[in-house]
Amino acid sequence: MSVDLPSSLAETDAAGVLEWAAHTYGDGLVVTASFEDPVLVHLVSVHAPVASIVLLDTQYLFPETWAFVSELRDRLGITVRVQEPLADVVPDDQWKSDVNGCCARRKVEPLNRSLQGASAWVTGLRRVDGPTRVGTPVVEFDERRSIVKINPLAAWSDEDMDAYVARHALPVNPLVARGYASIGCWPCTRPVAPGEDRRAGRWSGSEKTECGLHLR
């Protein structure tokens, strides 16, 4: 199935993309947000308020991320649906010996449940996030899940993100100031050094670069 961005919209027009998505897919639109930054959820709250915002609770999110979620929820008046792992998945040390299996149980399976019955899926993927994401389109069809996937920030640079945060006086995840350029689960995320790829702090020391949500 082929899905294209309407020709009237520029790739950098995230607000327009979300308005189009809300008009096209209605209240079946599901947004997954990592709360690494405030930009996606702020845009959604303004331009696609019919969408459901979902946070995947891996049971290993940083306390700072939870605090940031609470702050944005209060500030923007948004509702965040927390999607937890299955009941038999409890905190354990699987991440030490089987990181792919851990991600599958704690992120991929909960995501798949989050998208059941959804009309389309919105993510915060950006091309500048790393080598595995440079080809990210603004609109695509996720063959694995048979769903339209919309990445309204795909063409945004770090400067675009910073300018948006400043323009709207938005709070930021406190981990950013401590060198966390990409924020996931605390056992598998570290700050990055100057000059490192922004996702170098994820699964450091292994060849893993993606949790499995966005594999093509």
Backbone as ProteinMPNN parsed JSONL, in Angstrom:
{"seq_chain_A": "MSVDLPSSLAETDAAGVLEWAAHTYGDGLVVTASFEDPVLVHLVSVHAPVASIVLLDTQYLFPETWAFVSELRDRLGITVRVQEPLADVVPDDQWKSDVNGCCARRKVEPLNRSLQGASAWVTGLRRVDGPTRVGTPVVEFDERRSIVKINPLAAWSDEDMDAYVARHALPVNPLVARGYASIGCWPCTRPVAPGEDRRAGRWSGSEKTECGLHLR", "coords_chain_A": {"N_chain_A": [[0.849, -1.204, 0.0], [0.555, 2.197, -0.849], [1.19, 5.332, 0.524], [1.017, 8.791, 0.503], [2.345, 12.039, 1.323], [0.179, 14.796, 1.208], [0.357, 16.904, -1.661], [0.111, 19.586, -1.202], [1.293, 20.152, 1.161], [4.266, 21.033, 2.878], [7.231, 19.206, 3.757], [8.295, 20.064, 6.145], [6.229, 21.199, 7.483], [4.939, 20.583, 10.154], [2.691, 21.166, 11.74], [0.671, 21.478, 9.813], [0.715, 18.895, 8.735], [-0.193, 17.379, 10.904], [-2.753, 18.473, 11.244], [-3.917, 17.69, 8.833], [-3.745, 14.906, 9.23], [-5.436, 14.555, 11.455], [-7.87, 15.362, 10.36], [-8.145, 13.463, 8.358], [-7.936, 10.909, 9.576], [-9.231, 11.058, 11.991], [-10.61, 10.387, 15.284], [-9.375, 7.999, 15.6], [-6.733, 8.214, 15.508], [-3.542, 7.548, 16.747], [-0.995, 8.542, 18.878], [2.31, 7.912, 19.659], [4.432, 8.778, 22.198], [7.628, 9.487, 23.464], [8.369, 11.29, 25.294], [10.813, 12.477, 25.347], [11.247, 14.977, 24.472], [9.266, 18.063, 24.385], [7.953, 18.732, 22.046], [6.421, 17.202, 20.091], [4.082, 16.389, 21.536], [3.04, 18.869, 22.24], [2.467, 20.021, 19.722], [0.544, 18.157, 18.857], [-1.45, 18.565, 20.781], [-2.394, 21.042, 20.029], [-2.933, 20.944, 17.231], [-4.001, 18.47, 16.576], [-6.016, 17.547, 18.446], [-7.867, 15.509, 18.715], [-6.545, 13.155, 18.717], [-5.22, 10.217, 20.365], [-2.867, 10.142, 22.928], [-0.168, 8.14, 23.669], [1.889, 6.593, 26.06], [4.473, 4.344, 26.29], [4.995, 2.266, 28.842], [7.747, 0.885, 30.007], [8.498, -0.133, 32.386], [10.951, 0.662, 33.144], [11.427, 3.355, 32.825], [13.011, 6.534, 33.25], [12.861, 8.275, 36.398], [12.863, 11.035, 36.048], [11.735, 11.3, 33.541], [9.091, 10.465, 33.999], [8.308, 12.535, 35.709], [8.452, 14.658, 33.957], [6.47, 13.965, 32.119], [4.223, 14.293, 33.764], [4.403, 17.039, 34.245], [4.038, 18.143, 31.659], [1.512, 17.148, 31.09], [-0.088, 18.537, 32.913], [0.493, 21.15, 32.148], [-0.311, 21.318, 29.429], [-2.828, 20.292, 29.405], [-3.424, 17.731, 28.544], [-4.415, 14.315, 27.926], [-2.829, 11.374, 28.812], [-2.403, 8.153, 27.798], [-1.26, 5.403, 29.443], [0.489, 2.658, 28.431], [1.04, -0.468, 29.528], [3.332, -3.294, 29.969], [2.403, -6.779, 29.428], [0.588, -8.551, 31.998], [2.142, -10.592, 33.132], [4.705, -9.775, 32.811], [7.301, -8.632, 34.577], [9.501, -6.4, 36.419], [12.832, -7.269, 35.76], [16.033, -8.834, 35.08], [16.42, -9.171, 32.369], [17.337, -7.444, 30.415], [20.062, -7.491, 30.676], [21.061, -9.816, 29.502], [19.545, -10.428, 27.254], [18.756, -8.246, 25.357], [17.222, -7.655, 23.095], [15.022, -9.33, 23.385], [13.975, -8.25, 25.708], [13.188, -5.667, 24.876], [11.257, -6.455, 23.053], [9.251, -7.523, 24.683], [8.625, -5.405, 26.345], [8.287, -3.089, 24.872], [7.661, -3.456, 22.051], [5.51, -5.345, 21.972], [3.578, -4.075, 23.729], [3.209, -1.737, 22.169], [1.993, -2.786, 19.868], [-0.449, -3.595, 20.933], [-1.422, -1.106, 21.632], [-2.013, -0.021, 19.184], [-4.135, -1.419, 18.204], [-7.11, -1.337, 16.51], [-6.657, 1.263, 15.761], [-6.654, 4.036, 13.445], [-4.535, 5.337, 12.275], [-1.035, 5.958, 12.886], [1.011, 8.081, 14.765], [4.287, 9.312, 15.108], [7.365, 10.483, 16.706], [9.637, 10.392, 15.16], [12.725, 11.455, 13.695], [14.845, 12.435, 10.99], [17.412, 13.229, 11.612], [18.055, 11.861, 13.848], [19.723, 9.644, 13.723], [21.847, 7.283, 11.866], [20.183, 5.128, 11.099], [17.787, 6.293, 10.62], [17.749, 8.169, 8.636], [16.363, 8.052, 6.247], [13.713, 8.427, 6.819], [10.36, 8.835, 5.966], [7.777, 11.385, 5.802], [5.2, 10.489, 5.684], [4.156, 7.145, 5.653], [3.604, 3.612, 5.02], [3.256, 1.22, 7.393], [4.237, -1.866, 7.009], [4.516, -4.084, 8.661], [2.629, -3.77, 10.629], [0.408, -3.108, 9.293], [-0.6, -0.43, 9.005], [-1.102, 3.08, 8.543], [1.566, 5.277, 8.948], [2.685, 8.175, 10.447], [5.035, 10.69, 10.457], [5.497, 13.53, 11.594], [7.607, 15.201, 12.319], [9.788, 14.477, 10.877], [11.463, 15.864, 9.048], [12.587, 17.839, 10.559], [15.202, 19.758, 12.044], [17.657, 19.796, 14.737], [17.894, 22.443, 15.452], [15.455, 23.464, 14.613], [13.766, 22.212, 16.431], [14.678, 23.249, 18.893], [14.091, 25.949, 18.485], [11.328, 25.895, 18.374], [10.636, 25.035, 20.945], [11.622, 27.232, 22.413], [10.061, 29.306, 21.342], [7.507, 28.703, 22.232], [7.889, 28.618, 24.897], [8.344, 26.183, 26.309], [8.712, 23.522, 28.716], [11.558, 21.324, 29.293], [12.795, 17.944, 29.144], [14.482, 17.099, 32.059], [16.732, 15.478, 31.886], [18.066, 16.089, 29.573], [19.766, 18.256, 29.993], [21.734, 16.989, 31.338], [23.198, 15.649, 29.513], [21.921, 13.634, 28.093], [21.108, 12.779, 25.036], [19.378, 11.173, 23.667], [16.659, 9.527, 24.945], [15.731, 6.746, 26.736], [15.141, 3.725, 28.33], [16.317, 3.469, 31.708], [18.333, 1.413, 32.297], [19.602, 1.046, 29.885], [20.517, 3.372, 28.736], [22.695, 6.085, 28.338], [24.463, 9.216, 28.971], [25.687, 11.149, 26.173], [28.887, 11.74, 24.675], [30.637, 14.751, 23.614], [30.435, 15.175, 20.113], [29.671, 12.588, 19.614], [27.283, 10.361, 18.026], [23.808, 11.081, 18.373], [22.303, 8.948, 19.277], [24.115, 7.275, 20.367], [24.251, 6.738, 23.01], [22.374, 4.832, 23.545], [21.868, 1.512, 24.311], [24.616, 1.144, 24.632], [27.79, -0.126, 23.722], [26.91, -2.333, 22.432], [25.725, -3.757, 19.3], [23.212, -2.992, 18.805], [20.79, -0.663, 17.717], [18.186, 0.143, 17.518], [14.995, -0.131, 19.121], [13.055, -1.727, 18.107], [10.56, -0.821, 17.488], [10.496, 0.713, 15.2], [11.59, -0.617, 13.052], [12.22, -1.392, 9.646]], "CA_chain_A": [[0.0, 0.0, 0.0], [1.338, 3.424, -0.938], [0.555, 6.502, 1.137], [1.884, 9.938, 0.252], [2.025, 13.321, 1.909], [-0.504, 15.66, 0.242], [1.287, 17.787, -2.359], [-0.042, 20.953, -0.709], [1.997, 20.285, 2.425], [5.72, 20.898, 2.899], [7.681, 18.2, 4.719], [8.611, 20.696, 7.431], [5.0, 21.766, 8.049], [4.428, 19.581, 11.092], [1.334, 21.546, 12.145], [-0.216, 21.128, 8.708], [0.657, 17.441, 8.634], [-1.06, 16.88, 11.979], [-4.13, 18.865, 10.943], [-4.358, 16.765, 7.78], [-3.912, 13.583, 9.832], [-6.631, 14.572, 12.295], [-9.033, 15.428, 9.463], [-8.229, 12.236, 7.562], [-8.025, 9.689, 10.374], [-10.157, 11.279, 13.096], [-10.234, 10.021, 16.657], [-8.633, 6.739, 15.592], [-5.311, 8.566, 15.415], [-2.801, 7.233, 17.964], [0.339, 9.151, 18.94], [3.201, 7.367, 20.684], [5.4, 9.802, 22.574], [8.614, 9.033, 24.44], [8.578, 12.42, 26.214], [12.205, 12.921, 25.297], [11.11, 16.424, 24.297], [7.86, 18.446, 24.474], [7.478, 19.289, 20.784], [5.352, 16.424, 19.456], [2.82, 16.424, 22.284], [2.494, 20.221, 22.139], [1.874, 20.123, 18.383], [-0.675, 17.343, 18.832], [-2.47, 19.2, 21.622], [-2.922, 22.212, 19.323], [-3.348, 20.702, 15.851], [-4.68, 17.174, 16.43], [-6.477, 17.196, 19.797], [-8.695, 14.293, 18.71], [-5.666, 11.984, 18.786], [-4.879, 9.635, 21.664], [-1.429, 10.15, 23.196], [0.185, 6.923, 24.396], [3.251, 6.412, 26.581], [4.783, 2.936, 26.539], [5.663, 2.107, 30.134], [8.585, -0.323, 29.97], [8.841, -0.393, 33.79], [12.31, 1.133, 33.352], [11.574, 4.753, 32.452], [13.66, 7.368, 34.261], [11.963, 9.098, 37.217], [12.787, 12.371, 35.448], [10.785, 11.247, 32.427], [7.749, 10.456, 34.587], [8.033, 13.885, 36.209], [8.24, 15.488, 32.773], [5.13, 13.605, 31.635], [3.257, 14.936, 34.654], [4.476, 18.481, 34.023], [3.405, 18.463, 30.378], [0.087, 16.831, 31.199], [-0.717, 19.657, 33.599], [0.7, 22.391, 31.38], [-1.022, 21.316, 28.149], [-4.178, 19.776, 29.571], [-3.563, 16.543, 27.71], [-4.589, 13.013, 28.553], [-1.813, 10.424, 28.356], [-2.741, 6.758, 28.101], [-0.054, 4.63, 29.731], [0.359, 1.267, 27.996], [1.986, -1.278, 30.283], [3.56, -4.653, 29.475], [1.438, -7.772, 29.878], [0.585, -8.723, 33.451], [3.173, -11.515, 33.61], [6.014, -9.155, 32.604], [7.648, -7.879, 35.781], [10.901, -5.968, 36.377], [13.803, -8.362, 35.882], [17.35, -8.493, 34.526], [16.529, -9.673, 31.006], [18.098, -6.499, 29.618], [21.491, -7.785, 30.784], [21.453, -10.971, 28.688], [18.71, -10.558, 26.048], [18.189, -6.911, 25.224], [16.181, -7.663, 22.069], [13.839, -9.936, 23.988], [13.449, -7.288, 26.67], [12.472, -4.647, 24.104], [10.079, -7.075, 22.445], [8.214, -7.695, 25.7], [8.309, -4.17, 27.057], [7.979, -1.984, 23.968], [7.016, -3.831, 20.8], [4.194, -5.948, 22.223], [2.642, -3.033, 24.17], [2.864, -0.867, 21.043], [1.031, -3.467, 19.004], [-1.76, -3.506, 21.579], [-1.855, 0.291, 21.579], [-2.473, 0.314, 17.837], [-5.305, -2.209, 17.832], [-8.273, -0.503, 16.22], [-6.258, 2.614, 15.372], [-6.745, 4.345, 12.017], [-3.186, 5.735, 11.852], [-0.069, 6.037, 13.985], [1.897, 9.241, 14.697], [5.512, 9.153, 15.903], [8.272, 11.624, 16.754], [10.877, 10.088, 14.442], [13.371, 12.504, 12.901], [15.951, 11.93, 10.175], [18.699, 13.557, 12.221], [18.249, 11.056, 15.053], [20.82, 8.698, 13.563], [21.973, 6.691, 10.536], [19.078, 4.226, 10.75], [16.553, 7.05, 10.435], [17.947, 9.244, 7.659], [15.4, 7.949, 5.151], [12.347, 8.434, 7.346], [9.411, 9.699, 5.25], [6.783, 12.027, 6.657], [4.06, 9.558, 5.683], [4.507, 5.838, 5.112], [2.727, 2.522, 5.438], [3.978, 0.22, 8.176], [3.816, -3.178, 6.509], [4.49, -5.061, 9.762], [1.419, -3.593, 11.437], [-0.685, -2.765, 8.369], [-1.167, 0.839, 9.445], [-0.452, 4.301, 8.072], [2.458, 5.827, 9.961], [2.914, 9.579, 10.141], [6.194, 11.201, 11.196], [5.432, 14.957, 11.235], [8.863, 15.903, 12.614], [10.87, 13.786, 10.166], [12.385, 16.784, 8.372], [13.021, 18.899, 11.48], [16.56, 19.727, 12.58], [17.744, 20.126, 16.165], [17.644, 23.875, 15.572], [14.0, 23.634, 14.505], [13.174, 21.769, 17.7], [15.037, 24.23, 19.924], [13.372, 27.19, 18.218], [9.921, 25.675, 18.734], [10.576, 25.021, 22.418], [11.809, 28.599, 22.885], [8.937, 30.139, 20.907], [6.329, 28.391, 23.037], [8.312, 28.598, 26.301], [8.012, 24.85, 26.808], [9.714, 22.873, 29.575], [12.289, 20.237, 28.648], [13.138, 16.825, 30.014], [15.7, 17.5, 32.792], [17.875, 14.643, 31.53], [18.779, 16.694, 28.443], [20.837, 19.1, 30.534], [22.772, 16.099, 31.868], [23.896, 15.014, 28.403], [21.157, 12.569, 27.452], [20.598, 13.273, 23.76], [18.297, 10.258, 23.325], [16.251, 9.048, 26.262], [14.91, 5.543, 26.747], [15.089, 3.083, 29.644], [17.541, 3.797, 32.45], [19.456, 0.472, 32.252], [20.206, 0.956, 28.551], [20.721, 4.722, 28.211], [23.725, 6.883, 29.016], [24.742, 10.493, 28.292], [26.621, 11.047, 25.053], [30.027, 12.642, 24.718], [30.671, 15.68, 22.482], [30.817, 14.583, 18.842], [29.044, 11.283, 19.42], [25.94, 10.29, 17.476], [22.85, 11.33, 19.444], [21.785, 7.684, 19.808], [25.243, 6.458, 20.826], [24.015, 6.383, 24.401], [21.367, 3.79, 23.652], [22.458, 0.167, 24.21], [26.045, 1.385, 24.439], [28.627, -1.312, 23.793], [26.336, -3.401, 21.614], [25.432, -3.345, 17.932], [21.804, -2.629, 18.746], [20.553, 0.758, 17.537], [16.75, 0.385, 17.533], [14.291, -0.996, 20.064], [12.178, -2.628, 17.356], [9.303, -0.166, 17.126], [10.544, 1.391, 13.91], [12.338, -1.379, 12.058], [11.543, -1.541, 8.367]], "C_chain_A": [[0.878, 1.244, 0.0], [0.535, 4.575, -0.347], [1.521, 7.666, 0.982], [1.402, 11.163, 1.02], [1.29, 14.153, 0.864], [0.455, 16.681, -0.362], [1.211, 19.229, -1.862], [0.748, 21.208, 0.564], [3.514, 20.137, 2.248], [6.114, 19.883, 3.958], [7.938, 18.794, 6.099], [7.384, 21.28, 8.128], [4.338, 20.757, 8.981], [3.001, 19.891, 11.538], [0.325, 21.163, 11.064], [-0.378, 19.632, 8.55], [-0.289, 16.865, 9.69], [-2.509, 17.275, 11.763], [-4.715, 17.975, 9.856], [-4.635, 15.383, 8.362], [-5.186, 13.514, 10.667], [-7.894, 14.587, 11.44], [-9.25, 14.1, 8.739], [-8.535, 11.015, 8.406], [-8.838, 9.831, 11.659], [-9.654, 10.791, 14.438], [-9.627, 8.625, 16.747], [-7.138, 6.955, 15.492], [-4.637, 8.321, 16.765], [-1.388, 7.795, 17.858], [1.147, 8.438, 20.019], [4.302, 8.387, 20.94], [6.337, 9.252, 23.64], [8.852, 10.077, 25.526], [10.06, 12.716, 26.412], [12.245, 14.437, 25.166], [9.622, 16.766, 24.317], [7.201, 18.75, 23.133], [6.296, 18.512, 20.212], [4.035, 16.555, 20.218], [2.205, 17.83, 22.264], [1.816, 20.424, 20.787], [0.556, 19.358, 18.299], [-1.784, 18.02, 19.63], [-3.133, 20.377, 20.906], [-3.574, 21.837, 17.997], [-4.048, 19.364, 15.616], [-5.213, 16.713, 17.779], [-7.374, 15.964, 19.862], [-7.857, 13.033, 18.903], [-5.48, 11.514, 20.222], [-3.365, 9.628, 21.81], [-1.1, 8.975, 24.102], [1.642, 6.968, 24.818], [3.445, 4.934, 26.868], [5.603, 2.83, 27.823], [6.435, 0.797, 30.147], [8.894, -0.859, 31.364], [10.266, 0.053, 34.123], [12.495, 2.58, 32.902], [12.231, 5.529, 33.6], [12.609, 8.095, 35.11], [11.796, 10.506, 36.642], [11.801, 12.404, 34.277], [9.353, 11.243, 32.945], [7.378, 11.846, 35.096], [7.735, 14.835, 35.055], [6.873, 15.224, 32.161], [4.072, 14.333, 32.457], [3.221, 16.444, 34.423], [3.77, 18.88, 32.73], [1.903, 18.199, 30.414], [-0.665, 17.989, 31.848], [-0.654, 20.936, 32.761], [-0.186, 22.436, 30.134], [-2.464, 20.831, 28.267], [-4.447, 18.549, 28.729], [-3.834, 15.306, 28.561], [-3.561, 12.062, 27.963], [-2.236, 9.028, 28.778], [-1.443, 5.974, 28.286], [-0.31, 3.175, 29.367], [1.446, 0.442, 28.666], [2.25, -2.614, 29.601], [2.449, -5.588, 29.969], [1.632, -8.066, 31.362], [1.71, -9.619, 33.961], [4.584, -10.98, 33.378], [6.298, -8.255, 33.796], [9.101, -7.416, 35.656], [11.86, -7.122, 36.632], [15.119, -7.918, 35.253], [17.52, -8.987, 33.09], [17.374, -8.751, 30.136], [19.595, -6.772, 29.657], [21.938, -8.872, 29.81], [20.701, -11.074, 27.363], [18.005, -9.234, 25.811], [17.089, -6.868, 24.167], [14.886, -8.26, 22.605], [13.172, -9.005, 24.974], [12.635, -6.212, 25.945], [11.197, -5.214, 23.496], [8.936, -7.174, 23.44], [7.722, -6.364, 26.251], [7.946, -2.995, 26.148], [7.159, -2.431, 22.757], [5.623, -4.414, 21.04], [3.195, -4.925, 22.761], [2.252, -2.07, 23.048], [1.796, -1.52, 20.181], [-0.368, -3.447, 19.61], [-2.307, -2.086, 21.513], [-2.48, 0.647, 20.235], [-3.674, -0.508, 17.385], [-6.511, -1.29, 17.662], [-7.943, 0.917, 15.806], [-6.396, 2.801, 13.865], [-5.397, 4.771, 11.442], [-2.342, 5.967, 13.092], [0.865, 7.216, 13.759], [3.09, 9.018, 15.612], [6.332, 10.439, 15.877], [9.583, 11.377, 16.036], [11.394, 11.288, 13.655], [14.561, 11.918, 12.152], [17.305, 12.167, 10.825], [18.986, 12.717, 13.461], [19.413, 10.086, 14.937], [20.793, 8.048, 12.195], [20.804, 5.796, 10.136], [17.793, 4.975, 10.417], [16.637, 8.129, 9.358], [16.923, 9.21, 6.529], [13.956, 8.011, 5.593], [11.442, 9.362, 6.539], [8.443, 10.351, 6.23], [5.546, 11.145, 6.777], [4.5, 8.257, 5.031], [3.455, 4.812, 5.536], [3.57, 1.48, 6.138], [3.453, -1.162, 7.791], [3.669, -4.188, 7.641], [3.187, -4.985, 10.537], [0.203, -3.222, 10.594], [-1.388, -1.481, 8.807], [-0.398, 2.0, 8.832], [0.334, 4.904, 9.231], [2.862, 7.236, 9.544], [4.01, 10.11, 11.062], [6.323, 12.703, 10.931], [6.717, 15.734, 11.476], [10.043, 15.35, 11.817], [11.906, 14.742, 9.587], [12.911, 17.889, 9.286], [14.445, 18.675, 11.966], [16.518, 19.972, 14.083], [17.452, 21.605, 16.393], [16.151, 24.188, 15.473], [13.323, 23.292, 15.831], [13.427, 22.803, 18.791], [14.25, 25.524, 19.746], [11.902, 27.053, 18.617], [9.742, 25.706, 20.245], [10.68, 26.444, 22.964], [10.598, 29.472, 22.556], [7.71, 29.936, 21.788], [6.647, 28.279, 24.525], [7.96, 27.267, 26.972], [9.097, 24.325, 27.756], [10.414, 21.765, 28.793], [12.554, 19.135, 29.658], [14.452, 17.159, 30.736], [16.924, 16.663, 32.46], [18.697, 15.249, 30.391], [19.963, 17.518, 28.933], [21.978, 18.275, 31.098], [23.431, 15.28, 30.773], [23.167, 13.88, 27.722], [20.527, 13.115, 26.178], [19.442, 12.421, 23.248], [17.929, 9.527, 24.604], [15.318, 7.849, 26.138], [14.803, 4.998, 28.15], [16.41, 3.319, 30.392], [18.636, 2.738, 32.387], [20.249, 0.539, 30.946], [20.455, 2.324, 27.916], [21.785, 5.44, 29.028], [23.84, 8.231, 28.314], [25.719, 10.263, 27.141], [27.728, 12.077, 25.213], [29.971, 13.6, 23.53], [31.166, 14.981, 21.215], [30.234, 13.209, 18.585], [27.69, 11.423, 18.738], [24.935, 10.412, 18.615], [22.279, 10.051, 20.042], [22.897, 6.748, 20.272], [25.064, 6.017, 22.269], [22.954, 5.333, 24.616], [22.025, 2.435, 23.383], [23.963, 0.255, 23.931], [26.844, 0.103, 24.63], [28.082, -2.491, 23.022], [26.096, -2.873, 20.205], [23.989, -2.888, 17.776], [21.65, -1.109, 18.629], [19.071, 1.13, 17.587], [16.076, -0.59, 18.471], [13.381, -1.988, 19.358], [10.86, -2.007, 16.958], [9.302, 0.304, 15.686], [11.396, 0.663, 12.877], [11.525, -1.499, 10.783], [11.939, -2.875, 7.752]], "O_chain_A": [[1.837, 1.33, 0.766], [-0.636, 4.77, -0.672], [2.706, 7.543, 1.293], [0.217, 11.303, 1.324], [1.741, 14.213, -0.28], [1.275, 17.26, 0.351], [2.14, 20.008, -2.074], [0.865, 22.352, 1.004], [3.982, 19.232, 1.558], [5.407, 19.717, 4.952], [7.813, 18.102, 7.109], [7.489, 21.798, 9.24], [3.317, 20.156, 8.646], [2.19, 18.978, 11.697], [-0.732, 20.602, 11.353], [-1.473, 19.146, 8.264], [-1.087, 15.973, 9.401], [-3.411, 16.494, 12.067], [-5.868, 17.554, 9.944], [-5.642, 14.757, 8.03], [-5.927, 12.533, 10.598], [-8.871, 13.908, 11.754], [-10.384, 13.668, 8.533], [-9.321, 10.164, 7.991], [-9.104, 8.84, 12.339], [-8.453, 10.776, 14.707], [-9.39, 8.122, 17.845], [-6.367, 6.0, 15.401], [-5.094, 8.816, 17.795], [-0.679, 7.555, 16.88], [0.715, 8.366, 21.17], [5.009, 8.804, 20.023], [5.895, 8.627, 24.604], [9.463, 9.784, 26.554], [10.498, 13.141, 27.482], [13.151, 15.096, 25.677], [8.789, 15.861, 24.272], [5.997, 19.004, 23.091], [5.271, 19.108, 19.882], [2.991, 16.804, 19.617], [0.982, 17.967, 22.269], [0.703, 20.947, 20.725], [-0.424, 19.85, 17.741], [-2.935, 18.042, 19.195], [-4.302, 20.673, 21.151], [-4.644, 22.348, 17.667], [-4.63, 19.155, 14.552], [-4.901, 15.606, 18.217], [-7.615, 15.431, 20.945], [-8.391, 11.969, 19.215], [-5.568, 12.297, 21.167], [-2.656, 9.162, 20.919], [-1.684, 8.829, 25.176], [2.519, 7.335, 24.036], [2.665, 4.337, 27.61], [6.758, 3.253, 27.875], [5.846, -0.276, 30.282], [9.489, -1.928, 31.499], [10.739, -0.15, 35.241], [13.621, 2.991, 32.624], [12.027, 5.213, 34.772], [11.568, 8.491, 34.585], [10.721, 11.098, 36.736], [11.122, 13.406, 34.052], [8.494, 11.934, 32.398], [6.239, 12.281, 34.924], [6.874, 15.708, 35.163], [6.193, 16.155, 31.73], [3.14, 14.919, 31.905], [2.151, 17.054, 34.406], [2.999, 19.839, 32.707], [1.12, 18.949, 29.831], [-1.741, 18.376, 31.393], [-1.62, 21.695, 32.681], [-0.751, 23.483, 29.817], [-3.235, 20.952, 27.316], [-5.564, 18.345, 28.253], [-3.522, 15.264, 29.751], [-3.439, 11.957, 26.743], [-2.406, 8.751, 29.965], [-0.625, 5.9, 27.37], [-1.206, 2.534, 29.917], [2.633, 0.633, 28.401], [1.474, -3.03, 28.741], [1.654, -5.214, 30.83], [2.714, -7.854, 31.909], [2.185, -9.442, 35.083], [5.559, -11.654, 33.71], [5.626, -7.245, 34.001], [9.858, -7.982, 34.867], [11.713, -7.861, 37.606], [15.288, -6.741, 34.932], [18.646, -9.199, 32.641], [18.054, -9.214, 29.221], [20.325, -6.334, 28.768], [23.076, -8.851, 29.343], [21.171, -11.741, 26.441], [16.801, -9.113, 26.037], [16.121, -6.123, 24.32], [13.795, -7.767, 22.319], [11.946, -8.969, 25.071], [11.522, -5.888, 26.359], [10.175, -4.529, 23.433], [7.78, -6.939, 23.087], [6.546, -6.216, 26.584], [7.362, -2.013, 26.608], [6.104, -1.867, 22.468], [4.662, -4.017, 20.381], [2.056, -4.899, 22.295], [1.103, -1.633, 22.977], [0.812, -0.882, 19.808], [-1.358, -3.3, 18.893], [-3.511, -1.886, 21.357], [-3.361, 1.503, 20.154], [-4.177, -0.302, 16.28], [-6.876, -0.555, 18.58], [-8.848, 1.703, 15.526], [-6.272, 1.845, 13.1], [-5.146, 4.585, 10.252], [-2.858, 6.148, 14.195], [1.451, 7.345, 12.684], [2.931, 8.589, 16.755], [6.031, 11.365, 15.123], [10.556, 12.09, 16.281], [10.63, 12.031, 13.039], [15.21, 10.995, 12.644], [18.242, 11.395, 10.615], [20.052, 12.849, 14.063], [20.029, 9.737, 15.945], [19.838, 8.227, 11.439], [20.468, 5.715, 8.954], [16.816, 4.367, 9.981], [15.704, 8.913, 9.188], [16.648, 10.243, 5.917], [13.059, 7.681, 4.817], [11.725, 10.556, 6.436], [8.313, 9.901, 7.369], [4.925, 11.066, 7.837], [5.14, 8.268, 3.979], [2.544, 5.113, 6.307], [4.493, 0.919, 5.548], [2.364, -1.566, 8.2], [2.795, -5.054, 7.59], [2.693, -5.993, 11.041], [-0.896, -3.043, 11.119], [-2.609, -1.448, 8.96], [0.813, 1.913, 8.626], [-0.17, 5.025, 10.348], [3.323, 7.456, 8.424], [3.923, 9.994, 12.285], [7.164, 13.115, 10.132], [6.906, 16.808, 10.905], [11.186, 15.73, 12.071], [13.102, 14.457, 9.631], [13.614, 18.786, 8.821], [14.845, 17.548, 12.261], [15.472, 20.312, 14.636], [16.842, 21.98, 17.395], [15.648, 25.072, 16.167], [12.423, 23.998, 16.285], [12.514, 23.187, 19.521], [13.798, 26.126, 20.72], [11.307, 27.996, 19.138], [8.811, 26.327, 20.759], [9.93, 26.826, 23.862], [10.16, 30.276, 23.379], [6.965, 30.879, 22.057], [5.791, 27.895, 25.322], [7.364, 27.231, 28.048], [10.271, 24.659, 27.6], [9.921, 21.321, 27.755], [12.54, 19.362, 30.868], [15.443, 17.473, 30.076], [18.048, 17.09, 32.725], [19.886, 14.959, 30.259], [21.042, 17.474, 28.342], [23.073, 18.795, 31.315], [24.146, 14.32, 31.062], [23.736, 13.22, 26.852], [19.528, 13.832, 26.233], [18.614, 12.904, 22.475], [18.798, 8.969, 25.274], [14.257, 7.928, 25.518], [14.417, 5.719, 29.07], [17.48, 3.362, 29.783], [19.808, 3.113, 32.418], [21.413, 0.144, 30.897], [20.59, 2.427, 26.697], [21.771, 5.403, 30.258], [23.369, 8.383, 27.187], [26.481, 9.296, 27.143], [27.535, 13.139, 25.805], [29.319, 13.293, 22.532], [32.181, 14.284, 21.235], [30.292, 12.711, 17.46], [27.03, 12.456, 18.847], [25.178, 9.901, 19.708], [21.82, 10.054, 21.184], [22.655, 5.571, 20.539], [25.66, 5.03, 22.699], [22.66, 4.975, 25.756], [22.662, 2.242, 22.347], [24.498, -0.475, 23.096], [26.611, -0.656, 25.57], [28.72, -3.542, 22.961], [26.248, -1.678, 19.95], [23.598, -2.438, 16.698], [22.301, -0.358, 19.356], [18.737, 2.31, 17.688], [16.512, -1.732, 18.613], [12.978, -2.988, 19.951], [10.111, -2.592, 16.176], [8.266, 0.304, 15.021], [11.871, 1.28, 11.923], [10.308, -1.683, 10.819], [11.48, -3.211, 6.66]]}, "name": "protein", "num_of_chains": 1, "seq": "MSVDLPSSLAETDAAGVLEWAAHTYGDGLVVTASFEDPVLVHLVSVHAPVASIVLLDTQYLFPETWAFVSELRDRLGITVRVQEPLADVVPDDQWKSDVNGCCARRKVEPLNRSLQGASAWVTGLRRVDGPTRVGTPVVEFDERRSIVKINPLAAWSDEDMDAYVARHALPVNPLVARGYASIGCWPCTRPVAPGEDRRAGRWSGSEKTECGLHLR"}
